[in-house]
């Protein structure tokens, strides 16, 4: 006879440990909800770690000179995140590393670029400040720079640090799940999660399950025979440049389009090497190119826009990214984070933040839905300890540049390993000769 299942009753169970799931779990824990977050890989893997870390207030949606619903929705996001970084917001981010407390907006020397820059600055009503020549960042202090330069209130976070901070706040509530040993169960239109571990079944029941798995939401829904809420994928291909140029830089270069021609963020790889992480229009158009084709395009872009920056000896890699979003008419960009109820199940919500900066907006929507459905903290606050020792905690994902540019083996260690291999081979040969 099989052992009776162990029932674990929670208020909320979150599937997916990216920034959306982690932020939401932080908010719910502060509200007193008992919860567990389940991640199948590593916390922050895929879309979250692939982010450039920008917390922006809508600049990307104002390049046409008119404010849109999207820019109005996220206009206060930098202020919201800044409060959290100071320990004064709804999530404690005091241990998160701030890479830059601003972002630059610069234009090339063409008339169309300057016009776009001017329209963006007037539309943002004070959220953009012109930068005088003597305050320009080192990258743009060259005599050949003749474009416009503005300073945005947007901030840039170290995403690895952010994920680590969010995970630390809820460490006892995060668990690694192996879907080869887990299955969904439905009864009376209510969902539960059955986990097999060392011959024992643990059945997780929750007032609400919330899918926050990015592009993984589609597979999760398919495993339940569901297609709604539907998802769209926006493919990108970012470019990573490893170099020894001694200055970091965070900026959008404007062209004639409504998307920045090029976005640069800087990340320290080690004590001597920087990574320039390139996004914007080049990443969107680069989705249809091969890695070699995109690298050539990126080299030409930097040579044209920043010809005085010496990139000789740089190493180039690309990173394909699939940005998951709720399905929109005509493949439009979503204006907000999205949270929706799954058809046919009473206790399932599906969520996409659509972009890093809107993770707080997603959490607010979830809390509003819980309140509207009169779902309040109800379970024993120690109940998640039933999973302690049963499931391991997930690791923190590595950054894309750590994976793309792994550290070279130290020369002394390499020689030591070679000597050990040679001695081992000699020992094996002696053993064989002795047997014969």
Residue pairs with C-beta under 8 A, 6 or more apart in sequence:
2 201
3 199
3 200
3 201
5 194
5 200
5 201
5 202
5 203
6 200
6 201
6 202
6 203
6 386
7 203
7 205
8 36
8 202
8 203
8 204
8 205
8 383
8 386
8 387
9 205
9 206
9 379
9 380
9 383
10 34
10 35
10 36
10 204
10 205
10 206
10 207
10 379
10 383
10 384
11 28
11 33
11 34
11 35
11 206
11 207
11 208
11 375
11 377
11 378
11 379
12 28
12 33
12 34
12 35
12 206
12 207
12 208
12 209
12 210
13 35
13 36
13 37
13 38
13 193
13 204
13 206
13 208
13 209
13 210
14 21
14 24
14 25
14 35
14 36
14 37
14 38
14 209
14 210
14 212
15 21
15 37
15 38
15 209
15 210
15 211
15 212
15 213
15 220
16 37
16 38
16 39
16 211
16 212
16 213
16 214
16 216
16 217
17 37
17 38
17 39
17 42
17 43
17 44
17 45
17 167
17 174
17 394
18 43
18 44
18 45
18 46
18 47
18 48
18 212
18 213
18 214
19 44
19 48
19 51
19 159
19 162
19 163
19 166
19 353
19 356
19 359
20 212
20 214
20 337
20 351
20 352
20 353
20 359
20 362
21 37
21 39
21 210
21 212
21 213
22 37
22 43
22 44
22 163
22 166
22 167
22 170
23 91
23 166
23 359
23 360
23 362
23 363
24 210
24 212
24 351
24 359
24 362
24 363
24 366
25 35
25 37
25 166
25 170
25 173
25 174
26 91
26 92
26 166
26 169
26 170
26 363
27 90
27 91
27 363
27 366
27 367
28 35
28 363
28 366
28 367
29 35
29 169
29 170
29 173
30 90
30 91
31 367
31 377
32 377
32 381
33 377
33 379
34 377
34 379
34 380
34 381
34 383
34 384
35 170
35 173
35 384
36 173
36 174
36 175
36 204
36 384
36 387
37 170
37 173
37 174
37 175
38 175
38 176
38 177
38 193
39 45
39 174
39 175
39 176
39 177
39 394
40 176
40 177
40 178
40 179
40 216
41 394
41 397
42 394
42 395
42 396
42 397
42 398
43 163
43 167
43 174
43 394
43 395
43 396
43 397
44 159
44 160
44 163
44 396
44 397
45 397
46 214
46 215
46 321
46 322
46 397
47 214
47 215
47 321
47 322
47 323
47 324
48 159
48 163
48 214
48 356
48 397
49 159
49 160
49 163
49 397
49 398
49 399
49 400
50 238
50 319
50 321
50 400
51 159
51 356
52 156
52 238
52 263
52 265
52 277
52 279
53 99
53 156
53 157
53 158
53 159
53 162
53 265
53 356
54 103
54 154
54 155
54 156
54 250
54 263
54 265
54 356
54 357
55 77
55 78
55 81
55 154
55 155
55 156
55 157
55 356
55 357
56 74
56 77
56 78
56 103
56 152
56 154
56 357
57 71
57 74
57 75
57 76
57 77
57 78
57 79
57 124
57 127
57 152
57 153
57 154
57 357
58 67
58 68
58 70
58 71
58 72
58 73
58 74
58 75
58 124
59 71
59 103
59 105
59 120
59 124
59 127
59 128
59 152
59 154
59 252
60 71
60 252
60 259
60 260
61 67
61 68
61 70
61 71
62 68
62 71
62 119
62 120
62 123
62 124
63 116
63 119
63 120
63 254
63 257
63 258
63 259
63 260
64 119
64 258
65 119
65 120
65 122
65 123
66 123
67 123
68 335
69 335
70 333
70 334
70 335
70 336
73 335
73 336
73 358
73 361
74 357
74 358
74 361
75 127
77 357
77 358
77 360
77 361
78 153
78 154
78 155
78 357
79 153
80 89
80 360
81 89
81 93
81 155
81 157
81 357
81 360
82 155
83 89
84 90
84 91
84 92
84 93
84 360
85 93
85 94
85 96
85 98
85 155
86 94
87 93
87 94
90 360
90 363
91 166
91 169
91 360
92 165
92 169
93 162
93 165
93 166
94 165
95 161
95 164
95 165
95 168
96 157
96 158
96 161
96 162
96 165
97 157
97 158
97 161
97 162
98 155
98 156
98 157
98 158
99 156
99 157
99 158
99 248
99 250
99 265
99 266
99 267
100 155
100 156
100 248
100 250
101 155
102 151
102 152
102 153
102 154
102 155
102 250
103 151
103 152
103 154
103 155
103 156
103 250
103 251
103 252
104 131
104 137
104 140
104 149
104 150
104 151
104 152
104 249
104 250
104 251
104 252
105 117
105 120
105 121
105 128
105 149
105 150
105 151
105 152
105 251
105 252
105 254
106 117
106 140
106 147
106 148
106 149
106 150
106 251
106 252
106 253
106 254
107 113
107 114
107 116
107 117
107 147
107 148
107 149
107 253
107 254
108 147
108 253
108 254
108 255
108 261
108 304
108 305
109 146
109 147
110 255
110 256
112 255
112 256
113 147
113 148
113 253
113 254
113 255
113 256
113 261
114 147
114 148
116 254
116 255
116 256
117 147
117 148
117 150
117 254
118 148
120 128
120 150
120 254
121 128
121 130
121 150
127 152
127 153
128 150
128 151
128 152
129 150
129 151
130 148
130 149
130 150
130 151
131 149
131 150
131 151
136 145
136 149
137 247
137 249
137 251
138 247
139 247
139 249
139 251
139 306
139 309
140 149
142 308
144 307
144 308
156 250
156 265
158 267
159 356
159 399
160 396
160 397
160 398
160 399
163 396
163 397
164 396
167 174
167 396
171 393
172 384
172 385
172 388
173 384
174 393
174 394
175 387
175 391
175 392
175 393
175 394
176 391
176 392
176 393
176 394
177 195
177 391
181 195
181 196
181 197
182 193
182 194
182 195
182 196
183 193
183 194
184 191
184 192
184 193
184 194
184 223
184 224
185 191
185 192
185 193
185 194
185 203
186 192
186 224
186 345
189 344
189 345
189 346
190 205
190 345
190 346
190 347
191 209
191 224
191 345
191 347
191 348
192 203
192 204
192 205
192 206
193 203
193 204
193 209
194 201
194 202
194 203
194 204
195 201
195 202
195 203
195 204
195 390
195 391
196 202
197 390
197 391
202 386
202 387
202 390
206 347
207 347
207 375
207 378
208 347
208 348
208 349
208 370
208 375
209 347
209 348
209 349
210 348
210 349
210 350
210 351
210 366
211 217
211 220
211 221
211 342
211 348
211 349
211 350
211 351
212 351
212 352
212 353
212 362
213 220
214 324
214 352
215 231
215 233
215 322
215 324
217 231
217 324
217 350
217 352
218 231
218 324
221 227
221 228
221 229
221 342
221 350
224 342
224 345
224 348
226 342
226 343
226 344
226 345
228 340
228 342
228 343
229 326
229 327
229 338
229 340
229 342
229 350
230 326
230 327
231 324
231 325
231 326
231 327
231 352
232 324
232 325
232 326
232 327
232 328
232 331
233 322
233 323
233 324
233 325
234 284
234 322
234 323
234 325
234 331
234 333
235 287
235 320
235 321
235 322
235 323
236 279
236 283
236 284
236 286
236 287
236 320
236 321
236 322
236 323
237 283
237 286
237 287
237 289
237 291
237 294
237 318
237 319
237 320
237 321
238 277
238 278
238 279
238 283
238 286
238 318
238 319
238 321
238 400
239 277
239 278
239 282
239 283
239 286
239 294
239 295
239 298
239 316
239 317
239 318
239 319
240 275
240 276
240 277
240 278
240 316
240 317
240 318
240 319
240 400
240 401
240 404
240 405
241 275
241 276
241 277
241 278
241 298
241 302
241 311
241 314
241 315
241 316
242 269
242 273
242 274
242 275
242 314
242 315
242 316
242 317
242 401
242 405
243 273
243 274
243 276
243 311
243 313
243 314
243 315
244 272
244 273
244 274
244 313
245 274
245 276
245 309
245 310
245 311
248 266
248 268
248 274
249 264
249 266
249 276
250 264
250 265
250 266
251 263
251 264
252 260
252 262
252 263
252 280
253 260
253 261
253 262
253 263
253 264
253 280
253 305
254 260
254 261
255 261
255 281
257 281
259 280
259 281
259 284
260 280
260 281
261 280
261 281
261 282
261 301
261 305
262 278
262 279
262 280
262 281
262 282
262 301
262 302
262 305
263 278
263 279
263 280
263 283
264 276
264 277
264 278
265 276
265 277
265 279
266 274
266 275
266 276
266 277
267 274
267 275
267 277
267 399
267 401
268 274
268 275
269 275
269 401
269 402
269 405
270 407
273 405
275 401
275 405
277 401
278 298
278 301
282 294
282 297
282 298
282 301
283 321
286 294
286 297
286 298
286 318
287 320
289 297
291 317
291 318
294 318
295 316
295 318
298 316
299 311
299 316
302 309
302 311
303 311
315 405
317 401
317 404
317 405
319 400
319 404
324 352
325 333
325 334
325 338
325 352
325 354
326 334
326 338
326 340
326 352
326 354
328 334
333 354
334 352
334 354
336 354
336 358
336 361
336 365
337 351
337 352
337 353
337 354
337 358
337 359
337 361
337 362
337 365
338 351
338 352
338 354
338 362
338 365
339 349
339 350
339 351
339 362
339 365
339 366
339 369
340 349
340 350
340 351
341 348
341 349
341 350
341 369
342 348
342 349
342 350
349 366
349 369
351 362
351 365
351 366
352 362
353 359
353 361
353 362
370 376
409 417
